[in-house]
Amino acid sequence: MLFVEHKPVYTLGKSGDIQHLLLDQKGLKEKEIEFYKTNRGGDITFHGLGQIVGYPILDLDNFFTDIHKYLRFLEEIIIKTLAEYELTATRSKGETGVWLDAETPFARKICALGVRASRWVTMHGFALNVNTDLTYFEHIVPCGIKGKGVTSLKVELGEEICLDEVKEKLVKHFLDLFEAELN
């Protein structure tokens, strides 16, 4: 499991729509945001400081060979982690990721997922908004989903959250759910 924080960047998955990027090249340059097309699944998202981007690298042959099940496991890791902060997170029917108040008019996404596997070895992963500057999401249609918001742990809890603390919780739930051990 690799954890990183990226400098401000928008990434567009292979099934994404470039129209969901609401800035042109000049706008990207002015705002000092990079843009890359990637080979992961999903649409457009933002990565930046204060966000935990997790890249699990697994050979699913050792667990199960089902990408949809893998995505549900990643969502469950996030859901269990957020529960430790007394947040009730769920899935949203037909939309990959983790949400708060999913089936209400107040639905907001707190974690995006976009993965790829080659010969059942996983690549890419999830982006959990912890202390993320959410204004970056104003320049995209996040994950290609219109009419729903984006949030962070900081917004929901009203205070900055220690990234290392969140990472520890993510690892704990990852190891538990996958019945794995760290070497």
DAPE-V75781 format. One record per helix or strand. SS is the DSSP state (alpha for helix, beta for strand). FROM is the first residue (numbers start at 1). LEN is the number of residues. If there is no record, write none. Layout:
BEGIN
ss=SS from=FROM len=LEN
ss=SS from=FROM len=LEN
END
This chain:
BEGIN
ss=beta from=2 len=3
ss=beta from=9 len=4
ss=alpha from=18 len=3
ss=beta from=21 len=1
ss=alpha from=25 len=6
ss=beta from=34 len=4
ss=beta from=44 len=4
ss=beta from=51 len=5
ss=beta from=59 len=1
ss=alpha from=60 len=3
ss=alpha from=67 len=17
ss=beta from=89 len=4
ss=beta from=95 len=6
ss=beta from=108 len=11
ss=beta from=121 len=9
ss=alpha from=134 len=6
ss=beta from=140 len=1
ss=alpha from=142 len=3
ss=beta from=149 len=2
ss=alpha from=153 len=5
ss=alpha from=163 len=16
END
